Amino acid sequence: MIQKTLKTTTGKLKVQIPDKLDEITLGQLIALQQSPDLNDLEAISILSAIPVKELQNVQSPADFALLGGGMLSLSHQIEHLYNSDAIPKRVTFTTGKTVNITGNLAVEPVGAFMAAREIISDEISVHVARYGDEGWQQTFKPSLNACCQVLAHYFYCKATGKPYNEYEAEEFTSEIKQLRVTEALPIAKHFFTYYPGSSRMKTGSFRRLLQHLSAALVSKRSKSLNTSTL
């Protein structure tokens, strides 16, 4: 983490943002994706969990320079996240429950499988309706929300030890959002790459998705947090 104590109009403010990809949660990345036009303070707010109103009271824009460098580093790390097909061996939830990830990433039980399949199918259907079905595998870009939902159905029974319940599994997305990006996205990639009943999708679509996300991480990258963005 990058930590910096900044002077404000009323005192001091301790700001801490990730500088490594495994320090970012899926929920934070979803928030960044949902706000493609966010400014620098909004991006820092998402990554630091400090309200924008508090950041606006920092006295000197130059104090954000170090934080801006950390965000730029994160964008480069995100661009390379999907270059590897490595899947984490285990995932630990905020409840303390650790789930071992086996080589067989089958979604089970049947209810969870059908729910995950429907989410993936709906994402593809929306994409095809918008852009056409010719070569959709090369241009398909699943949303992070859809990735989160699929993971919720996959992990619900494993993480809670409860029988499958569709509605409770959907609510389990709040727990999935607390997973590290480096844990959640490689597993989600697997499910969207090997969509049940379809040909294997090319991972280039995920790289395009991550390019979009990395752009959101560093708003107005070329200006790199200069005073005109504050």
C-alpha positions as CSV (number, residue, x, y, z in Angstrom):
1,M,0.0,0.0,0.0
2,I,1.0,3.6,-0.6
3,Q,0.4,5.7,2.5
4,K,0.6,9.5,2.6
5,T,-0.6,12.0,5.2
6,L,-1.9,15.1,3.5
7,K,-2.5,18.6,4.9
8,T,-6.1,19.8,4.6
9,T,-7.9,23.1,5.3
10,T,-8.9,21.6,8.7
11,G,-6.0,19.4,9.7
12,K,-4.4,16.3,8.3
13,L,-5.8,13.4,6.2
14,K,-4.2,9.9,6.0
15,V,-4.7,8.5,2.5
16,Q,-3.8,4.9,1.6
17,I,-4.3,3.3,-1.8
18,P,-3.1,0.0,-3.3
19,D,0.0,-0.2,-5.4
20,K,-0.2,-3.9,-6.0
21,L,-3.0,-5.6,-7.9
22,D,-3.5,-8.2,-5.2
23,E,-4.5,-5.3,-2.8
24,I,-7.5,-4.3,-5.0
25,T,-10.8,-5.9,-4.4
26,L,-13.2,-6.9,-7.2
27,G,-15.7,-4.5,-5.7
28,Q,-13.3,-1.6,-6.2
29,L,-12.6,-2.6,-9.8
30,I,-16.4,-2.8,-10.4
31,A,-16.8,0.7,-9.1
32,L,-14.1,1.9,-11.4
33,Q,-15.7,0.2,-14.4
34,Q,-19.1,1.6,-13.6
35,S,-17.7,5.2,-13.7
36,P,-15.7,5.3,-17.0
37,D,-15.7,9.2,-16.9
38,L,-14.6,9.5,-13.2
39,N,-12.0,12.1,-12.4
40,D,-8.8,11.7,-10.4
41,L,-10.3,12.4,-7.0
42,E,-13.2,10.0,-7.7
43,A,-10.7,7.3,-8.6
44,I,-8.6,7.9,-5.5
45,S,-11.8,7.9,-3.4
46,I,-12.8,4.4,-4.7
47,L,-9.3,3.0,-4.0
48,S,-8.8,4.7,-0.6
49,A,-12.4,4.5,0.7
50,I,-12.2,8.2,1.6
51,P,-15.2,10.4,0.5
52,V,-14.4,12.9,-2.3
53,K,-15.6,15.8,-0.1
54,E,-12.7,15.1,2.3
55,L,-10.2,14.8,-0.6
56,Q,-11.3,18.1,-2.0
57,N,-10.0,19.8,1.2
58,V,-6.4,18.8,0.6
59,Q,-4.4,22.0,0.4
60,S,-2.0,21.2,-2.4
61,P,-2.7,19.3,-5.6
62,A,1.0,18.3,-5.7
63,D,0.4,16.1,-2.7
64,F,-1.5,13.7,-4.9
65,A,1.5,13.1,-7.2
66,L,2.7,10.0,-5.3
67,L,-0.8,8.6,-5.3
68,G,-1.1,9.2,-9.1
69,G,2.1,7.2,-9.7
70,G,0.7,4.3,-7.7
71,M,-2.5,4.3,-9.8
72,L,-0.4,4.3,-13.0
73,S,1.4,1.2,-11.8
74,L,-1.8,-0.5,-11.1
75,S,-3.1,0.1,-14.7
76,H,0.0,-1.6,-16.1
77,Q,-0.5,-4.6,-13.8
78,I,-4.1,-4.9,-14.8
79,E,-3.2,-5.0,-18.5
80,H,-1.1,-8.1,-17.9
81,L,-3.5,-9.9,-15.5
82,Y,-5.0,-12.2,-18.2
83,N,-1.7,-13.1,-19.8
84,S,-1.6,-16.1,-17.5
85,D,-4.1,-19.0,-17.3
86,A,-3.0,-19.7,-13.7
87,I,-5.9,-20.1,-11.3
88,P,-5.5,-19.6,-7.5
89,K,-5.3,-22.8,-5.4
90,R,-7.5,-21.4,-2.7
91,V,-9.7,-18.4,-1.9
92,T,-10.3,-17.1,1.6
93,F,-13.5,-15.1,2.4
94,T,-14.0,-12.4,5.0
95,T,-15.8,-15.0,7.1
96,G,-12.5,-16.8,7.5
97,K,-13.7,-19.7,5.3
98,T,-11.1,-21.0,2.9
99,V,-12.2,-22.8,-0.3
100,N,-9.7,-24.9,-2.2
101,I,-9.9,-24.6,-5.9
102,T,-9.6,-27.9,-7.7
103,G,-8.6,-28.6,-11.2
104,N,-12.2,-29.3,-12.1
105,L,-14.0,-26.0,-12.0
106,A,-17.4,-27.4,-12.5
107,V,-20.3,-25.3,-11.3
108,E,-22.4,-27.4,-9.0
109,P,-25.1,-28.2,-7.9
110,V,-27.4,-28.1,-10.9
111,G,-29.2,-25.0,-9.7
112,A,-25.9,-23.1,-9.5
113,F,-24.9,-24.4,-12.9
114,M,-28.1,-23.3,-14.5
115,A,-28.0,-19.8,-12.9
116,A,-24.4,-19.3,-14.0
117,R,-25.2,-20.5,-17.5
118,E,-28.1,-18.1,-17.8
119,I,-25.9,-15.1,-16.7
120,I,-23.3,-16.0,-19.3
121,S,-25.9,-16.6,-22.0
122,D,-27.6,-13.2,-21.2
123,E,-24.3,-11.4,-21.5
124,I,-23.6,-13.0,-24.9
125,S,-27.2,-12.3,-26.1
126,V,-27.0,-8.6,-25.2
127,H,-23.6,-8.4,-27.0
128,V,-24.9,-10.2,-30.1
129,A,-28.1,-8.1,-30.3
130,R,-25.9,-5.0,-30.2
131,Y,-23.1,-6.0,-32.5
132,G,-24.3,-9.0,-34.5
133,D,-23.4,-12.7,-34.2
134,E,-20.6,-12.7,-36.7
135,G,-17.3,-13.3,-34.8
136,W,-18.9,-12.5,-31.5
137,Q,-16.2,-14.5,-29.7
138,Q,-13.6,-12.1,-30.8
139,T,-15.4,-8.9,-29.6
140,F,-17.4,-10.2,-26.6
141,K,-16.6,-8.2,-23.4
142,P,-18.4,-9.5,-20.2
143,S,-19.1,-7.0,-17.5
144,L,-17.4,-7.3,-14.1
145,N,-20.9,-7.4,-12.6
146,A,-21.6,-10.6,-14.6
147,C,-18.3,-12.1,-13.5
148,C,-19.2,-11.3,-9.9
149,Q,-22.6,-12.9,-10.3
150,V,-21.2,-16.1,-11.8
151,L,-18.7,-16.4,-9.0
152,A,-21.4,-15.9,-6.4
153,H,-23.3,-18.9,-7.7
154,Y,-20.1,-21.0,-8.0
155,F,-18.9,-20.2,-4.5
156,Y,-22.1,-19.9,-2.5
157,C,-22.4,-23.6,-1.4
158,K,-18.6,-24.1,-1.1
159,A,-18.2,-21.0,1.1
160,T,-21.3,-21.2,3.3
161,G,-21.8,-24.9,3.6
162,K,-25.5,-24.3,3.0
163,P,-27.8,-26.0,0.4
164,Y,-28.1,-24.0,-2.8
165,N,-30.6,-21.1,-2.7
166,E,-30.7,-18.9,-5.8
167,Y,-31.7,-15.7,-4.0
168,E,-29.1,-16.1,-1.3
169,A,-26.5,-16.9,-3.9
170,E,-27.3,-13.6,-5.6
171,E,-26.9,-11.8,-2.3
172,F,-23.5,-13.5,-1.9
173,T,-22.1,-11.1,-4.5
174,S,-21.4,-8.7,-1.6
175,E,-18.9,-11.3,-0.3
176,I,-17.5,-11.9,-3.8
177,K,-16.8,-8.2,-4.1
178,Q,-14.4,-8.5,-1.2
179,L,-12.2,-11.0,-3.0
180,R,-8.9,-9.8,-4.4
181,V,-8.9,-9.1,-8.2
182,T,-6.1,-11.5,-8.6
183,E,-8.2,-14.2,-7.1
184,A,-11.6,-13.4,-8.7
185,L,-10.9,-12.5,-12.3
186,P,-8.8,-15.6,-13.3
187,I,-11.6,-17.9,-12.1
188,A,-14.3,-15.7,-13.8
189,K,-12.2,-15.8,-17.0
190,H,-12.4,-19.6,-17.0
191,F,-16.1,-19.6,-16.9
192,F,-16.6,-17.0,-19.6
193,T,-13.8,-18.6,-21.8
194,Y,-15.3,-22.1,-21.6
195,Y,-19.0,-21.1,-21.9
196,P,-21.1,-24.3,-21.6
197,G,-22.0,-25.6,-25.1
198,S,-20.1,-23.0,-27.1
199,S,-16.7,-22.9,-28.7
200,R,-13.8,-21.6,-26.7
201,M,-13.7,-17.8,-26.7
202,K,-10.5,-16.0,-27.4
203,T,-8.9,-14.3,-24.4
204,G,-8.4,-11.2,-26.5
205,S,-11.8,-10.1,-25.4
206,F,-10.7,-10.1,-21.8
207,R,-7.7,-8.1,-22.7
208,R,-9.9,-5.5,-24.3
209,L,-12.1,-5.4,-21.2
210,L,-9.0,-4.9,-19.0
211,Q,-7.7,-2.1,-21.3
212,H,-11.0,-0.3,-20.6
213,L,-10.6,-0.9,-16.9
214,S,-7.0,0.3,-16.9
215,A,-8.1,3.5,-18.6
216,A,-10.6,4.0,-15.8
217,L,-7.9,3.5,-13.2
218,V,-5.9,6.4,-14.4
219,S,-8.3,9.1,-15.5
220,K,-6.7,11.5,-17.9
221,R,-3.5,9.5,-17.7
222,S,-1.4,12.0,-19.8
223,K,-2.1,14.7,-17.3
224,S,-1.3,12.5,-14.3
225,L,-3.1,14.4,-11.6
226,N,-2.0,17.9,-12.6
227,T,-3.8,20.8,-11.1
228,S,-6.3,21.1,-14.0
229,T,-8.0,17.9,-13.0
230,L,-8.7,18.9,-9.4
